[in-house]
């Protein structure tokens, strides 16, 4: 009887397992989506998109400052005036420094005359010494008289040296005063245009005060920065296109990269680039903000 019961339970277990397996649906494992490649930042890989923006600059652009304290006596130029290198822009009151320089020049002339006098007197004493030596050899005068003549001639030679040093000192003083006098003349440091005037006649200025802003109008350059990831992807001599909304129409001007910074600015993570605008006649001017894009290849 026990054998029949065990057999019945075994058959029931088999049917139960079979029914359970048939009720389960086959599982489907979804494939993981493929990883997409990161796209490059727009505007850097495509040659027809704007790369960056930056100002137009020129090499020669400087604010002319006062080199000495004084009062403006004359202003000779106004903004927009074209100037040449060394041209007088303004003049400080130089009456005091001129008087000091004239006095120093007079002292130099006096010392020169005094030096010539000592040299002439020394020649006389040299002749006296020669005559005294001959008289001593002839036993006409004593040794003491000969030594007196010799010492006097030697003393005059030292006077010549002292007077020569005094003359050199006076000449140096005169040169210094003449240089100070030159500082009262405010001149253009290079060929260019007066962009701004900061002073007026009668105004007192101190050393370092701004007087004029002088700038050249060319050659035009544009300075801009790009992200550090482009290091090695932009090369010197590569052509760029420059455009600005300030110029009517959609004009673009050719430029060529002339300088690439060898280091990255750690504070901004950018690389500085300087390009030379090669178009000879453009409506661009220093200070304009322009857009820069790589030329079509």
Secondary structure, 3 states (H helix, E strand, C coil): CHHHHHHHHHHHHHHHHHHHHHHCCCCCCCCCCCCCCCCCCCCCCCCCCEEEEEEEECCCEEEEECCCCEEEEEECCCCCCEECCCCEEEEECCHHHHHHHHHHHHHHHHHHHHHHHHHHHHHHHHHHHHHHHHHHHCCCCCHHHHHHHHHHHHHHHHHHHHHHHHHHHHHHHHHHHHHHHHCCEEECCCCEEEEEECCCCCCEECCCCEEEEEECCCCCEEEEEEEHHHCCCCCCCCEEEEECCCCCCCCCEEEEEEEECCCCECCCCEEEEEEEECCCCCCCCCCCEEEEEECCC
